[in-house]
Amino acid sequence: MQRCYYLFFIFVLIACNSSLDRDQFSNVVSNTDIIKDPLTQKIYFDSANPFSFKDIITNLDNQLSQKIFGVLKMPTRFNKKNKYPVIIAVAGSNGWSEHHYEYLEMYRQNGIATFELCSFQSRGISSTVGTQVEVTTAMMILDSYRAYELLEKHANIDSKNIGITGWSLGGGVALFSAWKPLNNAINNQVNFAAHLPIYPPCVVTPTVLDFGNSPIHILIGELDNWTPSEACLDLVTELGNNIDITIYPEAHHSFDSNSPILIKENGYILEDCRFVMDSNGAVRMNFLNIPMTTPLLQKLGLFMCARRGPTYGKNVVAKKQAFNFCKEFMTQHLN
């Protein structure tokens, strides 16, 4: 009965909530920020605020502009005469954490520059856990493309060796930045050399199964109920050619973090959620076939399938194995 009432209430509101509230974003970055570390640069660029993939594919030119920044750090043994591969790194829905920086430091020690994409901070948002509408995958993918376009012109960056990685929500960015309809809509000259999504949400299956030709590898835990591994395995099985997956036994979401196993009370459990995305980027609910192209409709779609309270936390064995895999994967494909 509660769901029926909620559904009725939602449809009453749809007419007056048909688009993202353009006033919620703030360009909080400043071009006057100074970083004293000679190996570190804080770089600013222009992006936009598309709510959905459909906004990118069908209406990109009309999206509200957004100033974004990221932090570029050169490898530990930097020589200003050389060019280096770079990894664009994208955090999850709770923002940047200690374990993310552990990876970035490892990459720099192995001769790879890192670019910490600050999509949340640039928009004045600290977390999207439990809502997933303030900063979306679409926004962050566009940010990552604009970062790529900037980095490929950098005097010390090897433009042919720009990779992307991310965790959870950022893992979705690392995964779907390879999707060809988005690539064609934003800039088909952008070609990430490698995609390394770590526990990404795979509950959306596109009707167009074209993720380019660059290598993609998903790392995820067997017991992940926040972004379930089964959905990722299904996607990998359907795609086949340039994508692979490693599923770590007895590992939960954020298995590579430094947190004990905990419950995130306001997070989504997505085990029962499966959606289909058409060629225009519209994700459709698994009932009524309604496109989830606004914050309100997305919340409705998740309400009908998701539960609250996923588990997350460290698995010592999986953390070590994933860390070593990431080093080998990126050094192999960024050369």
Secondary structure, 3 states (H helix, E strand, C coil): CHHHHHHHHHHHHHCCCCCCCHHHCCCCCCCCCCCCCCCEEEEEEEEECCCCHHHHHHHHHHCCEEEEEEEEECCCCCCCCCCEEEEEEECECCECCHHHHHHHHHHHHCCCEEEEECHHHHCCCCCCCCCCCCCCHHHHHHHHHHHHHHHCCCCCEEEEEEEEEEECHHHHHHHHCCCHHHHHHHCCCCCCCCEEEECCCCCEEECCCCCCCCCEEEEEECCCCCCCHHHHHHHHHHHCCCEEEEEECCCCECCCCCCCCEECCCCEECCCCCEEECCCCCEECCCCCCECCCHHHHHHHHHCCCEECCEECCCHHHHHHHHHHHHHHHHHHCC
